Amino acid sequence: MAAELNPIDKAKFVAAKRATEYVQDGMKLGLGTGSTAAWMVRCLAERIREEGLRVTGVPTSTRTAELARSLGVPIASLDDAKWLDLTIDGADEFDPNLALIKGGGAALLQEKIVATASDQMIVIADAAKEVSQLGAFPLPVEVIPFGWQTTKALIEETLVGLDVMNRDCSLRMNGAKPLITDEANYIIDLHLKRIGNPRQVAMVLNQIPGVVENGLFIDICDIVVIGHGDGRVTVRDINEGTEADDFIEFAPTDNIFADME
């Protein structure tokens, strides 16, 4: 029996289900990381089971890879796939220009590599992730462990000259130890509150020695699918300049819930 979803999970589910309608037979897909992306993997697995859809997924984290395997979604490495037709992923924030903050799940490096190796990127999100200006969500920056405190100090010094409201930075922890990413790096979260010029911030941060990548995704996302708790979805296409509303039946099947027992 399908579990009852709260409004936030309903919003994530309908966004994920609508986004998987873009998937066509034979596609090579980037599979995002996070709670909304997990719904997408479940919806994709259901299409594979029910329709015989043939796809190859490239996961953006070990968590996504494990989920895909458990649900029967074929996966491959990006080196094997080489180039992707489509990436579907979540976001921690997105603005009117579809600039994103990602990395709340500490997978921003692989997520950005996969997304930029795709013909198209679709972001799936609940309505709360839409903001007029990025920055309320802490901006993750992946750094190498060697000399991370020096790197953090350089980041803080660099932020003085940028159009941001706040400059507090913190090392992301996993209990009493630093969180380790899939690429064996650390995450420094920048609590900026407001980012006046995301493009400038992204470019400047990546020039700092020790910084591997930052969580600002600029000119990467093509479409955002926004889910609502009542089953509505809004599809916004930045390239076409269009926005359309739809409605998705949000009662997930037992198959989608099978891995959540």
LINFENVEN-V169459 format. One line per field, one symbol per residue. phi: phi as a letter, one per 20 degrees, with the letter a starting at -180 (. if undefined). psi: psi as a letter, one per 30 degrees, with the letter a starting at -180 (. if undefined). Layout:
BEGIN
phi: ???
psi: ???
END
This chain:
BEGIN
phi: .ffeefgffffffffffffffffdgnfdcedfcpfffffffffffffffedmgdbcddfdafffffffgfdnefcbeffffmbdfbddbebebbdfemfcdcpfemdfffffffffecfbcdddbeffeecfbfpfegefcecfffmffffffffffffgedececcfcbffdcmedffdffemddddedeembdfcgffffffgfeegneeadeeddldedcdddecfenfcddddffemdbcdbcdfdefegffegedf
psi: kklkkleeeeeeeeeeeeefffklkflkkkjakleeeeeeeeeeeeeeeefgkjlkkjlgleeeeeeeefggjkllleeeeeklekkklalflkafggklklgfgggeeeeeeeefgkekkkkkllfffklfklfekkjkkklkekgeeeeeeeeeeefeglilelgkkkkklibflkkklfghllkkkjifekjeieeeeeeeeffkkfkellgkjkhekekkjkklfgfkkkjkjfefhlkkklkkkgjlleeefegg.
END
